[in-house]
Amino acid sequence: MSKITAVFSKKIITNFLFITALLVLIFVPSAKAILMQGLMKIGLFKPATTEKPVSAALNLSEIKFKDTQGKVVDLGSLQGKVVFINFWATWCPPCLAEMPSVNKLYEQFKANPDVVFLLVDADSDFGKSQQYMDKKKYGLPVYAVASSIPEILFKGSLPTTAVLDKAGNLVYHGEGAANYADKKFVAFIEKLITLKQ
């Protein structure tokens, strides 16, 4: 084999591997999620928090979610608590990428009676979402939408995360994947817990 043929063969193999890797990232959600998780570990995708509320208090009693047992909870009944709401889907690579950090945050605060987590499956497919949680050994509570949701909370972009303070003010709103186990975000939640209504 000549040197030119060897170089040409090497380029073909390299191009083939690159295109294959690119196609896997495009068409295999879990592969894209793994790549994004790696980027989170090196410091990308940190959620930006602010001291100012994103919006004033919402009419929370009109915003309802249903759990896997069929129990409906309205956000009005959760006033006095910090509420972490995450809209996600099992087919969404950025959702899957951030889920380990959401679970880590949940594990840190699940015993705190002043914090509530609502993991809202955008497809309302409890079977699929619970199967995903069980497979990953996450204890995150899965919910479905049970009313109309104001656009200030969810415009349809996945993942979307919103945090309400104890007074019902929207104090964090993020679209896209983020590392919610980041120290600054954990400190943000801790500060919200200590604030009075």
Rosetta blueprint (number, residue, H / E / L):
1 M L
2 S L
3 K H
4 I H
5 T H
6 A H
7 V H
8 F H
9 S H
10 K H
11 K H
12 I H
13 I H
14 T H
15 N H
16 F H
17 L H
18 F H
19 I H
20 T H
21 A H
22 L H
23 L H
24 V H
25 L H
26 I H
27 F H
28 V L
29 P H
30 S H
31 A H
32 K H
33 A H
34 I H
35 L H
36 M H
37 Q H
38 G H
39 L H
40 M H
41 K H
42 I L
43 G L
44 L L
45 F L
46 K L
47 P L
48 A L
49 T L
50 T L
51 E L
52 K L
53 P L
54 V L
55 S E
56 A L
57 A L
58 L L
59 N L
60 L H
61 S H
62 E H
63 I L
64 K E
65 F E
66 K E
67 D E
68 T L
69 Q L
70 G L
71 K L
72 V E
73 V E
74 D E
75 L H
76 G H
77 S H
78 L H
79 Q L
80 G L
81 K L
82 V E
83 V E
84 F E
85 I E
86 N E
87 F E
88 W E
89 A L
90 T L
91 W L
92 C L
93 P H
94 P H
95 C H
96 L H
97 A H
98 E H
99 M H
100 P H
101 S H
102 V H
103 N H
104 K H
105 L H
106 Y H
107 E H
108 Q H
109 F H
110 K L
111 A L
112 N L
113 P L
114 D L
115 V E
116 V E
117 F E
118 L E
119 L E
120 V E
121 D E
122 A L
123 D L
124 S L
125 D L
126 F H
127 G H
128 K H
129 S H
130 Q H
131 Q H
132 Y H
133 M H
134 D H
135 K H
136 K H
137 K L
138 Y L
139 G L
140 L L
141 P L
142 V E
143 Y E
144 A E
145 V E
146 A L
147 S L
148 S L
149 I L
150 P L
151 E L
152 I L
153 L L
154 F L
155 K L
156 G L
157 S L
158 L L
159 P L
160 T E
161 T E
162 A E
163 V E
164 L E
165 D L
166 K L
167 A L
168 G L
169 N L
170 L E
171 V E
172 Y E
173 H E
174 G E
175 E E
176 G L
177 A L
178 A L
179 N L
180 Y L
181 A L
182 D L
183 K H
184 K H
185 F H
186 V H
187 A H
188 F H
189 I H
190 E H
191 K H
192 L H
193 I H
194 T H
195 L L
196 K L
197 Q L
